Amino acid sequence: MKIGESFPDYYQCLSLEFGANYDKIKEHFRQLAKVYHPDNPITGSKIHFQKILKAYQILTSERDRGIYDYAYTNFLENSARNNISQSRSIKTESSNTEKSKNHRSESYLKMIPPSRVVFAHNVTEYAKKGLMRKGYRMKDRTKWTGIDYDVEIKVLESETKEILRANIPLTVRILCPDCYGSDIHCSACGGGGSYKSFRNLCVDLIPNRWKNGQTIDLELSKYRPDKLTYFKKKKIKIRLSVLSVDSKSL
Ligand SMILES: [Zn+2]
């Protein structure tokens, strides 16, 4: 199986060699964009333009490219190894693509279902232990429960060899784009200046770079999706756990 059949080849899409540098990527994108832009009455193509735009966005994002390059080289190695069982692997790949479409994800990433992204600071659990009473702070609760992380990502043993993506829904404040929070008579935000909302924090796990029980600290200010959005929390501590096959906590 060749790359590109079931795996998106962003390098080929922009007529690039694997490992091309930023300038080359930009140059090729610009040339192709002129050809495929929907405004071009002769050669314009919305579908083609979206494809090259996607390739450009992935290859020029440090984070996305790191994941993509890892998957790319892995894919080449695997397909060389599995050349004999061609038809079967194509089938598996395409069904994976189908599944991940709903999550607007790349086909080489496996989504961890939301049921396995679990918030540790469960208010109901605290209430049962009497830790929601006035005067108790998060520090005290941590001491009593022994839980010092915010979210746990539960991974199945069979998934540890794959590139995994988890979405962590977090509370955000979005500054009013009409008044930037400066007009108490603003009709868009009613004078509140901002809105409460939710945004998914996207966490990608690369095989062999993490282990069971590991915690990751993320400074959320670095993950803001845009300049108007602020995460309510400053930091988040994520714990990674591998579930054994017979686990009943699913
Ligand atoms: Zn406003």
Boltz pocket constraint, residues with backbone or C-beta under 6 A from the ligand:
constraints:
  - pocket:
      binder: B
      contacts: [[A, 176], [A, 177], [A, 178], [A, 179], [A, 180], [A, 181], [A, 182], [A, 183], [A, 186], [A, 187], [A, 188], [A, 189], [A, 190], [A, 191], [A, 192], [A, 193]]
      max_distance: 6.0
